[in-house]
Amino acid sequence: MKQTKEPSRLSPASATTRAAHYVPWLVALVLPLVVDATTSGNLAYCLLWAFGAVGLASMWGYGGILSFGQTAFFGLAGYSYGIFTLNYGDAWFDSWLGLGAGLVVSVVAATLIGYMIFYGRIKGVFIGIVTLSVTLVLETFMSQTAGPQWAIGEARLNGYNGMGGMPPLTIPWPGGSLTLENASFYYLVLILLIVVYAAMRRLLDGTFGLTLIAIRENPQRAEMLGVDIRRHQLLVFVLGCTLGGLSGALYTIWGSYITPSTMGLTSAAMPVIWVATSGRKSIGGTILGTALLVWLSQNLAVYGSQYALILLGAILLIVVLAAPEGLLPFVARHLRRLQGRAAHDVPRGGACLKREEGKS
């Protein structure tokens, strides 16, 4: 019996859409080959903020938890890295242990704060108020640590001026340690971002993500079905805040400094604007949108920081009024609609031609 070839499950439009998902990663991989070392370092700066944005997207887009605390954990991890490395040296393993210490501090702090929020039955907009309060309290406290008495071992906190002189990440290499800077640091950030993206897609597209969506849509019904909603909310909160801490540690490594201003009110609002603009239910869109908005802000900041803030405020206003799901999902949805219309018109035209030929 003749076997027929099984048709592909993916339509041409679906295959094109799936292939398009890999294009930004391929472009990111080849960028350092066509730009200079300084530009590679600046591109790494744009990418490192995406970790915190992805963490907020997982909390907000899937769990319905709007948090203004990403920069609090950003600062905690950054200061932890500086305190650890300034006290224990700049050997290659010390710098990596400092990165791990920053993440551990973020996990512990997020667990304590999240436990008080979710097991204390705080809901809705009050979560944003509590997390914003934590952020501002940390900024205020770190800003007044200017005296010589504010030191942890060899690390002085330096108040509003912040900490500086932290060693970069290094790896063992023949002939001596290799410092990760510019292009090499860019590839480190990119590899970590790819790993985080793949892990978050797998986690949020699975049972855990579906459970979070059920809690977001109807927490009472989810709890009646036996879902431990507070445990799931705490887990996604800790995960998202830890990613914010990863951004802070990488930022400190990139610039060898950290200041309390990274936890200020303006800084706390930035991740919310990035995620709202990019689409809080799209992890890939959040990464791409955050990198583009940070890059745009950096270029506008050359002419004055107020221009960047005005532009981001205008973009947020447009998104809220015209595309509440985010600009990137809005554009993608309309492109798919146009592509579907084009694909639908082709067979219709062919059928008309055949009908006319039959009549003649």
C-alpha positions in Angstrom: 0.0 0.0 0.0 1.4 3.4 -0.9 2.2 5.6 2.0 1.2 9.2 1.8 3.5 11.8 3.3 2.1 13.3 6.4 1.5 17.1 6.0 3.4 19.5 8.1 1.6 20.6 11.2 2.9 24.2 10.8 1.3 26.5 8.3 3.7 28.7 6.3 2.6 31.7 8.4 3.3 29.8 11.6 6.7 28.6 10.3 7.6 32.2 9.4 6.5 33.5 12.8 8.5 30.8 14.6 11.6 31.5 12.5 11.2 35.2 13.2 11.7 34.5 16.9 15.3 33.5 16.3 16.2 36.6 14.2 16.8 39.0 17.2 19.1 36.4 18.9 21.1 35.9 15.7 21.4 39.7 15.3 22.5 40.0 18.9 25.2 37.3 18.4 26.8 39.0 15.5 26.6 42.6 16.7 30.0 42.7 18.5 31.6 41.6 15.2 30.5 44.8 13.4 30.9 47.4 16.2 33.8 48.5 18.3 34.6 47.4 21.8 33.1 50.5 23.5 29.8 50.1 21.6 29.7 46.4 22.7 30.0 47.5 26.3 27.1 50.0 25.8 25.0 47.3 24.2 25.7 45.0 27.2 24.4 47.9 29.4 21.1 47.9 27.4 20.7 44.1 27.7 21.5 43.8 31.4 18.3 45.7 32.4 16.2 43.1 30.6 16.6 40.6 33.5 14.6 42.8 35.9 12.0 43.5 33.2 11.5 39.8 32.5 11.1 39.3 36.3 8.4 42.0 36.4 6.7 40.5 33.3 6.4 37.1 34.9 4.9 38.6 38.1 2.7 41.2 36.4 1.7 39.5 33.1 1.1 36.0 34.5 0.5 36.5 38.2 -1.2 39.9 38.1 1.3 41.2 40.7 2.3 44.8 39.9 5.5 45.5 41.8 7.6 48.7 42.0 10.3 46.8 44.0 12.5 45.6 41.1 15.1 48.4 41.7 15.1 47.6 45.4 16.5 44.2 44.7 18.6 45.7 41.9 20.3 47.8 44.6 20.6 45.1 47.2 22.3 42.7 44.8 24.6 45.5 43.5 25.7 46.6 47.0 26.1 42.9 48.1 28.4 42.3 45.2 30.5 45.4 46.0 30.7 44.6 49.7 31.7 41.0 49.1 34.4 41.7 46.4 35.9 44.7 48.3 36.4 42.5 51.4 37.5 39.2 49.9 39.7 40.3 47.0 39.5 40.3 43.2 40.5 36.7 42.3 38.4 35.2 39.6 36.5 32.9 42.0 35.9 35.8 44.5 34.2 37.9 41.8 31.9 35.0 40.9 31.2 34.3 44.5 30.3 38.0 44.8 27.8 37.6 42.0 26.3 34.5 43.8 26.2 36.5 47.1 24.1 39.2 45.4 21.6 36.7 44.1 21.4 35.0 47.5 20.7 38.3 49.3 17.9 39.0 46.7 16.3 35.6 47.3 16.4 36.0 51.1 15.0 39.6 51.0 12.3 38.7 48.4 11.2 35.7 50.5 10.8 37.8 53.6 9.0 40.7 51.9 6.9 38.4 49.8 5.9 36.3 52.8 4.7 39.3 54.6 2.8 40.5 51.5 1.0 37.4 50.4 0.5 35.6 53.7 -0.5 38.9 55.1 -3.4 39.0 52.6 -2.2 42.2 50.9 -3.8 42.4 47.4 -4.2 44.5 44.3 -2.8 48.0 44.2 -1.6 47.7 47.8 1.2 45.4 46.7 2.5 48.1 44.5 2.4 50.6 47.4 4.2 48.3 49.7 7.0 47.4 47.2 7.4 51.1 46.3 7.7 51.9 50.0 10.4 49.3 50.4 12.3 50.8 47.5 12.1 54.3 48.8 13.1 53.3 52.3 16.2 51.6 51.0 17.1 54.5 48.9 16.7 56.9 51.8 18.7 54.7 54.1 21.6 54.2 51.7 21.7 57.9 50.9 22.5 58.9 54.5 25.4 56.4 54.9 28.0 59.0 54.1 30.2 58.9 57.2 33.3 56.8 57.9 31.3 54.8 60.4 29.1 53.4 57.6 31.5 50.7 56.5 31.3 46.9 56.3 34.8 45.7 56.6 36.9 47.3 53.9 33.8 48.5 51.9 32.5 52.0 52.6 29.0 52.7 51.6 29.7 56.4 50.8 26.1 57.6 51.1 24.6 59.3 48.0 28.0 59.1 46.2 27.7 55.3 46.2 30.3 52.6 46.2 33.0 52.3 43.6 36.1 50.4 42.7 34.6 46.9 42.6 36.6 44.4 40.6 35.1 43.0 37.3 34.4 39.4 36.6 37.3 37.3 35.4 37.8 33.8 34.2 41.0 31.6 34.4 42.9 31.7 31.1 46.3 30.5 29.9 48.8 33.1 30.8 46.6 34.8 33.5 43.0 35.7 34.2 40.8 37.1 31.4 38.8 40.1 32.4 35.2 40.1 31.0 34.7 43.5 29.6 33.2 45.1 26.5 32.6 42.3 23.9 33.4 39.4 26.3 31.1 40.9 29.0 28.4 41.5 26.3 28.5 37.8 25.4 28.3 36.8 29.1 25.1 39.0 29.5 23.7 37.6 26.2 24.3 34.0 27.2 22.7 34.5 30.6 19.7 36.2 28.9 19.2 33.3 26.5 19.3 30.9 29.4 16.8 33.0 31.4 14.5 33.4 28.3 14.5 29.6 27.6 13.9 28.8 31.3 11.1 31.3 31.8 9.4 30.3 28.6 9.4 26.7 29.7 8.2 27.5 33.2 5.5 30.0 32.2 4.2 28.0 29.3 3.8 24.9 31.5 1.6 24.1 34.5 3.1 26.7 36.7 2.3 29.5 34.3 -1.3 28.2 33.7 -1.8 28.1 37.5 -0.6 31.7 37.8 -3.0 32.8 35.0 -5.9 31.0 36.8 -5.0 32.8 40.1 -4.8 36.1 38.2 -8.2 35.7 36.6 -10.1 34.3 39.5 -8.2 33.7 42.8 -11.3 32.6 44.7 -12.2 29.9 42.2 -8.5 28.8 42.0 -8.4 28.4 45.8 -11.7 26.5 45.8 -10.1 24.0 43.3 -7.3 23.4 45.8 -4.6 25.7 44.5 -2.3 27.2 47.1 -2.5 30.7 45.6 -0.2 32.3 48.2 2.6 29.8 47.6 2.5 30.3 43.9 2.4 34.1 44.2 5.4 33.9 46.6 7.3 31.7 44.2 6.8 34.0 41.2 7.6 37.0 43.3 10.9 35.6 44.6 11.8 34.5 41.0 11.0 37.9 39.6 12.8 39.8 42.3 15.9 37.6 41.9 16.1 38.4 38.2 15.9 42.1 39.3 18.9 41.4 41.6 20.8 39.8 38.7 20.4 43.0 36.7 21.8 45.0 39.7 24.8 42.7 40.1 25.6 42.9 36.4 25.2 46.6 36.4 27.6 46.9 39.3 30.1 44.7 37.5 29.7 46.7 34.3 30.4 50.1 35.8 32.3 49.1 38.9 29.9 51.3 41.0 26.5 51.4 42.5 24.6 54.4 44.0 21.3 54.9 45.9 19.8 56.7 42.9 19.4 53.3 41.2 16.6 52.7 43.8 14.9 56.1 43.4 11.3 56.8 42.4 12.3 57.4 38.7 14.3 54.2 38.5 11.5 52.3 40.2 9.0 53.4 37.5 11.3 52.5 34.6 10.7 48.7 34.6 7.0 49.2 34.7 7.1 51.5 31.7 9.4 49.0 29.8 7.1 46.1 30.5 3.9 47.9 29.8 5.2 49.2 26.5 6.7 45.9 25.4 3.8 43.7 26.5 3.7 42.2 29.9 2.5 38.8 28.7 5.4 38.4 26.2 8.8 37.4 27.6 10.6 37.8 24.3 8.9 41.1 23.6 9.8 42.4 27.0 13.5 41.6 26.3 13.5 43.3 22.9 11.4 46.3 24.0 13.5 46.9 27.2 16.8 46.8 25.3 15.4 49.3 22.6 13.9 51.7 25.2 17.1 51.7 27.3 19.2 52.3 24.2 16.9 55.2 23.1 17.0 56.7 26.6 20.8 56.6 26.7 21.0 58.4 23.4 18.5 61.0 24.4 20.2 61.5 27.8 23.2 63.0 25.9 21.0 66.0 25.3 19.4 66.0 28.8 17.8 63.4 31.0 14.4 65.2 30.9 14.1 64.3 27.2 14.3 60.6 27.9 11.7 60.9 30.6 9.3 62.9 28.5 9.5 60.4 25.6 9.0 57.4 27.9 6.0 59.2 29.5 4.5 59.9 26.1 5.1 56.3 25.0 3.4 55.0 28.1 0.4 57.3 27.5 0.0 56.1 24.0 0.2 52.5 25.1 -2.4 52.9 27.8 -4.8 54.6 25.4 -4.3 52.7 22.2 -2.5 49.4 22.9 -3.1 48.3 26.5 -1.6 44.9 25.7 1.7 46.6 24.7 3.1 48.1 21.5 5.0 45.0 20.3 2.0 42.6 20.7 -0.2 45.3 19.1 2.1 45.5 16.0 2.5 41.7 15.8 -1.3 41.1 16.0 -1.9 43.5 13.1 0.9 42.0 11.0 -0.6 38.6 11.5 -4.0 39.9 10.5 -2.5 41.4 7.3 -0.7 38.2 6.6 -3.8 36.2 7.1 -5.8 38.4 4.7 -3.1 38.1 2.1 -3.0 34.3 2.4 -6.9 34.2 2.2 -7.0 36.4 -0.9 -4.7 34.2 -3.0 -6.9 31.0 -3.2 -10.0 33.1 -3.6 -8.4 34.8 -6.7 -7.4 31.4 -8.0 -10.9 30.0 -7.6 -12.4 33.0 -9.5 -10.0 32.4 -12.4 -11.0 28.7 -12.6 -14.7 29.6 -12.5 -14.2 32.1 -15.3 -12.3 29.5 -17.4 -15.1 27.0 -16.9 -17.7 29.5 -18.1 -15.7 30.3 -21.2 
